Each structure stands twice: as structure tokens, then as C-alpha cells.
Amino acid sequence: MATFLYRLGRLAFRRRHFVALIWVALLTLAGVGAASAPAAGTTSFSIPGVEAQKAFDLLEQRFPGASADGGTGRIVFKAPEGQKMTDAANRATVDKTVKALRDGSEVTSVTDPFTTNAVSKDGTVAYTSVKYDVPGMELRDSTRDALEAAGDTARATGLTVDVGGDALQAAAEPGAIGEAVGLAIAAVVLVLTLGSLVAAGLPLLTAIIGVGIGVSTITALAKALDLGDTTSTLALMIGLAVGIDYALFIVSRYRSELAEGRDREEAVGRATGTAGSAVVFAGLTVVIALAGLAVVNVPMLTKMGLAAAGTVVVAVLIALTMIPALLGYAGGKIRATGEKRRPAAAKGKQGEQAKPGPGVRWASFVIRRPAAVLLLGVVGLGAIAVPATQLELGLPDDGSQPTSTTQRRAYDLLSEGFGPGFNGPLMIVVDAADSDDPKAAATSVTDGIKKLGDVATVTPAMFNKAGDTATITVIPDSKPSSTQTEDLVHAIRGQGADVRADTGAQVLVTGTTAMNIDFSQKLNDALIPYLGLVVGLAFLLLIVVFRSVLVPLKAALGFLLSVLAALGAVVAVFQWGWLGGLIGVEETGPIMSMMPIFMVGVVFGLAMDYEVFLVTRMREAYVHGESPSQAVVTGFRYSAKVVAAAAVIMMAVFGGFISSSESMIKMIGFGLAIAVFFDAFVVRMAIVPAVLALLGKKAWWLPKWLDRALPNVDVEGEGLRTPSDAGDEDRELVRV
């Protein structure tokens, strides 16, 4: 592989005009496609195989036109101090609001609180529910504006009025501020790492082009493939981070090759052949991790993973072709590593060696005390991971919104007036098509639910026109995200077997709360198979790269340690509230259901990036004749600074999303940023060299039969060595 990429890099360097033209043409084509593509809403949300989804599908069949998955909106009214909502003036305001809402084109029904018993017992709180014929995320902006305008009009009369429901959950917007902050920090880090504005600009430019192509392509295909806005957001986040990092490693290696005295075309070829090989395999691990999300069997996650994986592929191709082309354009504006320091060094005594860099000093320290460093790193991350044992999963609702939002205020008003469980009603679907007496079956279900604990209200059964299916609404005593409500869902489902045996009717539990519970359980069940698939494939890939069994095993175990520590930190901050005020966590609660599997997928791919970039250079030094300990030092001499810079850039990109007011985005940003910190600076920079120092030559052991069976991909560039290289084996290595 190194030889092929070497030739590719030199070709791109010589034919730079042609290469640049191709990528600009692709960017233009993708941009035109995105601009001319029909607008697409969010991807449809479904969870195949779970009970809540089966109930939704059944409702669509048995209650045609009822829009079981249609969006809902609620306007909650609270009377001023000393008044009641049943007072004439307040009642007139509510009536006027209900009439205004009924004029909406996407509205199927609007309830009158005074005829549907939607007034609290003390008379101070009332609400009206609006039902729409499309899911909340697909509502037109004019429909949302009309809902908010109705609330504003009612509020002007002196009532406390707030609006809630999924109708206000507009499509997620890209975090423009977070991206801008991340890019600014990345630019500073690149300048400090690469030593010039021109060199720093290349990774930024190529990353932006790659993300532009990837996101524009997703936008162009969004309507045809049912891709939502969250799909492009993930692709943007991942593509930007890996795009900068991959280009950074090739540019950094190019400067090192220049420092060895090679001409620019040869330096480009060797940088692409060696660092480019690491980029290819690092990119493959990220693609495996993202594409592996298909194992979960949730269409939305599958599409997000595949789209982000496609953007990573674009980032790899750009790094291998456009970076060599741009290096050709830059010419002498990009200097060799350490070139600015050479005149000063020349004034010293003859033969005096340059002072070792911080990477070399740290590696030397770890090699002298590997057991202590390993113990400290493992125990430290293990302690941080302890809170993960108390992990509680759920999905965010209006109760997790900031208290400044109208959705959160509406949620709190409903809890105050009708009880905490009112915000998470359960819909019980009784399929009595095979029952001799459907009404008796529905009555049996209703009576059974009333006997359960944590039940506040059970409404009478409502049948469809055919009389073979009924719906029953159950209001729990506890809030939607509580374990008591989850236990109630399981208890109702547990009664279903007895009901079926007695009456022949099937009982299904659905609704937003039940769907969230099923979604969390499905993700939890898929975590181990997903982890096994991703880690297993990457383990095999790393065996090919490093031609070792223990190095890939160490890489996988280190990743698990960093992910567990990151999950522990997420639980401590977002579930327990520790130091939450520092990053604006206003409400603690269960961790988002997607967080563990999402972190496993994304962080594993990124963690393997650092492993490949750092250890490949060590492997290269070992193959070229250095002792195991010296190879570790050499790997740090060339790669530690760049790996640290890459990690800081990724942390900046992910950390920029912590400022979001959306708890889900804030949690993802924090989780990924802290995971990158743990993996890059604790696992890869401390635990990895400590383990390699303890293992010595055993680290690179590979059974002979396996060595013969594996393909020789030549990541370390052995095929690029020339007789002059062999004669220069003892030449002083230049610091990065």
C-alpha cells in the first residue's frame, strides 16, 4: 500500500491543476445538487420490532385518518392569583383561542377544555390540545407560528400562557456558533503545530471542502433517501474533525521528510505513502464504527451512520490527493520541521544535539517507570468510570428543556395542575378482532389496569367504527422519565398474556413514553452485539496494520476504558448534577438512550485514529532496526505533538456544541469531547507507551502461520527505503 500511495502522492503533486479542478468540480456539482434538490423534512422515526411501534402501525390500520403519529400541541392556561379559569373573562379568552386554532390547514382537532374535563380540580389551570395530521417534526413553519401566535394573543389578556407538545420541536439546526469556535481553535492549534499560516490553512481548507461535498450530497439526496437534518449534523461534526486531523498528519510528515533533506516531490510521495497509509486504516476504523450502527436496526441511526461514514471516505480521499496537490502549490512557503531553529542551533558547539522535545522527555519518563504510569492511568480512569454503573437511560422530553423555554413552563404547569404523570400518558391498544366479546375484553383490560400501582387515571375505552379495536388512555402517577412509569408499562404488558388467554384480545402499550422506553431497551440490547462487531472487525484490521496480536488487543482494551470513563463523567454531570452548573446543565435526569452506543461508535473510530497514527510510527522505527524502547521514543518524537494537536482540535469541534441550549446536543458535545481527552491524553499518551515498554519485543509478536496468511500492506513504508536510507540509519532524528 505504501508504494501505491507514494506514487499517488507524487502524481497528485505533479498534476496538481487537474486534481484541484476535480475536487472543485465535485464541490460545485454537490452544491448545485443541494441547491436544486426539493426540501426535505426530518427522517421518519420508526423502531421496527418493538411493541410500541406495532401498536402505532395497528392504529394506522384500524383508525384510518386518525393520524396516530401526528404531532400534538398544547396551550396551557393559568388564571391570575385569586381567579379561576372558569371565570367568564378567562373562559372567553380560551374559547377565542380554540376557535383560532381550528382554522389551521394541518389541524385535525382542537379540544375545548371546558367540555373535555381539561381543567384542574382547583380551577386554576386548563389546557387545550391540538392534533395535527403530520408528525410534529414535519409541520410547516406557518403552523408552528400560528400555534405560538394563539398563545401570545391569550397571554396579552393577563393569563399565564405557555405552549408545549412536539409541535414546537423544530428540526435541529447545525450548531453554527460551536462550529465557528471549533474552527477558530483548530486554526490556532494548526498554526502552533505546523509553524506557518500557509501550512495551517491546508488542513482547514481541505476539511471544509470535504465537509461541503459530504453535507451537500446528503442534502441533495435527503428527499429521495428520507434523510433528516440530524443526518447532516452528524456528518458535519465527524467530517470536520477527521478531515482536519487526516490532513494534519500528512502535512506534518511532509515537513519531517523535508527535514531529512528530500526534495519536495519526493517528500510528498513519502508522506503520502507512510502517513497516508495510516490515514487509510484510521479512516477504515471510523467507517466500520459508523456503518456498524446498522446492527441496531433503527433506520434513522443506520442512515446517520452511513452518511457520516461516506463523509469520512471523502475526507480520506481528499487527504490522499488534494493535500499533495496543495503542497505543490505552496512550494517553499511550507518549511521543513525545525528549519527556523537551525541557525540558532548551528551557533552551538559542534556535535551538540538539540534539546529533546516534550514528547521525547515524556516517553523517556514512561519507559523508566512503566508500571507506575500504567497503574495510575488505569486506576484513574477506573475511578472516573464508577458512576457509569448507575447509568439510567431515557429520552429527553419537555421536562429536560431549560426553564426559560415555553415548553418547559407548559410542562411544569401541567404537572402542577394535573400531576407529574399527565405529561406522559400511556395509550393502551386492545386488538379484539379475535375476541368473541370486544367490549368485555376492553372492560377486563381497564379493570386490570386500575388495580395496578402508580396509576392516576384510566379513561373509558374508545372503539373504532368496526368495533374490533379500542384505545384506553392511562395517566401514571409518576413523571414520564421515572423508573416507576417504566415499571407500570411492563406491568400492563405483563397482564396482556392473561387477557389474551381469557378473552382472545391482544393488549399493546404505546404512546411517546412507551416508545421511549422501548427505544432505550432496543439500544441497550444492541450495545453488546454492536460492540463485538465493531471491535472485532477493527481488531482484525489492526492485526494487519501492526502485524501483532497484543498491540491491537491493547488498543481495544484501552478504548473500552476511555469510553467507560467518559460515560462515568456524563452520568456524574448530567444525571447526578456534579459540576453541571459550569456547563449550563439546568435539569438532571436519565442519560439519552442513544448516548452509549453513539459514543462507542464515534469514539472508537476516533480512538483508533490516534492508535494508528502514534503506534504506526513506532512500528516503522522498530521494523527499521530500533529497539522496542527506542521505537517508542521515536514514535513520540515524530507523532506525540501532532496527535496532541489532533486531539485538541477534535475536542474543540465537539466542545463547541456544549454551549447549545438543547440538552441532547450539549450531552453529545460534552461526552465526545471528554472521551477524546481521556483516550488521547491518558490511554494513547500514557497507557500505550507504558504497556509497550513492559512488553518489549513481545508487543510485536505474531504467530508465523498468521504472519504468512496476512497480506503485507506495508504501512511503515519498508518498500520505499533506498540504499541511501539504510546508510543514514544512525542520522540524528529531527524533533517535530
Stockholm file with secondary structure:
# STOCKHOLM 1.0

chainA/1-736         MATFLYRLGRLAFRRRHFVALIWVALLTLAGVGAASAPAAGTTSFSIPGVEAQKAFDLLEQRFPGASADGGTGRIVFKAPEGQKMTDAANRATVDKTVKALRDGSEVTSVTDPFTTNAVSKDGTVAYTSVKYDVPGMELRDSTRDALEAAGDTARATGLTVDVGGDALQAAAEPGAIGEAVGLAIAAVVLVLTLGSLVAAGLPLLTAIIGVGIGVSTITALAKALDLGDTTSTLALMIGLAVGIDYALFIVSRYRSELAEGRDREEAVGRATGTAGSAVVFAGLTVVIALAGLAVVNVPMLTKMGLAAAGTVVVAVLIALTMIPALLGYAGGKIRATGEKRRPAAAKGKQGEQAKPGPGVRWASFVIRRPAAVLLLGVVGLGAIAVPATQLELGLPDDGSQPTSTTQRRAYDLLSEGFGPGFNGPLMIVVDAADSDDPKAAATSVTDGIKKLGDVATVTPAMFNKAGDTATITVIPDSKPSSTQTEDLVHAIRGQGADVRADTGAQVLVTGTTAMNIDFSQKLNDALIPYLGLVVGLAFLLLIVVFRSVLVPLKAALGFLLSVLAALGAVVAVFQWGWLGGLIGVEETGPIMSMMPIFMVGVVFGLAMDYEVFLVTRMREAYVHGESPSQAVVTGFRYSAKVVAAAAVIMMAVFGGFISSSESMIKMIGFGLAIAVFFDAFVVRMAIVPAVLALLGKKAWWLPKWLDRALPNVDVEGEGLRTPSDAGDEDRELVRV
#=GR chainA/1-736 SS CHHHHHHHHHHHHHTHHHHHHHHHHHHHHHHHHHHHSCCCCCCCCCCTTSHHHHHHHHHHHHSTTSCTTCCEEEEEEECCTTCCTTSHHHHHHHHHHHHHHTTCTTEEEECCTTTTTCBCTTSSEEEEEEEESSCGGGCCHHHHHHHHHHHHHHHTTTCEEEEESGGGCCCCCCCHHHHHHHHHHHHHHHHHHHSSHHHHHHHHHHHHHHHHHHHHHHHHHHHHHTCCHHHHHHHHHHHHHHHHHHHHHHHHHHHHHHHTTCCHHHHHHHHHHHHHHHHHHHHHHHHHHHHGGGGGCCHHHHHHHHHHHHHHHHHHHHHHHHHHHHHHHHGGGSCCTTGGGHHHHHTSCTTCCCCCCHHHHHHHHHHHSHHHHHHHHHHHHHHHHGGGGGCCEECCCGGGSCTTSHHHHHHHHHHHHHCGGGGSCEEEEEECTTCSCHHHHHHHHHHHHHTSSSEEEECCCEECTTSSEEEEEEEESSCTTSHHHHHHHHHHHHHHHHHHHHHSCEEEEESHHHHHHHHHHHHHHHHHHHHHHHHHHHHHHHHHHHCCSHHHHHHHHHHHHHHHHHHHHHIIIIISCTTGGGGTCCCCCCEETTHHHHHHHHHHHHHHHHHHHHHHHHHHHHHTTCCHHHHHHHHHHHHHHHHHHHHHHHHHHHHGGGGCSSHHHHHHHHHHHHHHHIIIIIIIIIIHHHHHHHHGGGGGCCCHHHHHHSCCCCTTCGGGCCHHHHHTTTSCCCCC
#=GC SS_cons         CHHHHHHHHHHHHHTHHHHHHHHHHHHHHHHHHHHHSCCCCCCCCCCTTSHHHHHHHHHHHHSTTSCTTCCEEEEEEECCTTCCTTSHHHHHHHHHHHHHHTTCTTEEEECCTTTTTCBCTTSSEEEEEEEESSCGGGCCHHHHHHHHHHHHHHHTTTCEEEEESGGGCCCCCCCHHHHHHHHHHHHHHHHHHHSSHHHHHHHHHHHHHHHHHHHHHHHHHHHHHTCCHHHHHHHHHHHHHHHHHHHHHHHHHHHHHHHTTCCHHHHHHHHHHHHHHHHHHHHHHHHHHHHGGGGGCCHHHHHHHHHHHHHHHHHHHHHHHHHHHHHHHHGGGSCCTTGGGHHHHHTSCTTCCCCCCHHHHHHHHHHHSHHHHHHHHHHHHHHHHGGGGGCCEECCCGGGSCTTSHHHHHHHHHHHHHCGGGGSCEEEEEECTTCSCHHHHHHHHHHHHHTSSSEEEECCCEECTTSSEEEEEEEESSCTTSHHHHHHHHHHHHHHHHHHHHHSCEEEEESHHHHHHHHHHHHHHHHHHHHHHHHHHHHHHHHHHHCCSHHHHHHHHHHHHHHHHHHHHHIIIIISCTTGGGGTCCCCCCEETTHHHHHHHHHHHHHHHHHHHHHHHHHHHHHTTCCHHHHHHHHHHHHHHHHHHHHHHHHHHHHGGGGCSSHHHHHHHHHHHHHHHIIIIIIIIIIHHHHHHHHGGGGGCCCHHHHHHSCCCCTTCGGGCCHHHHHTTTSCCCCC
//
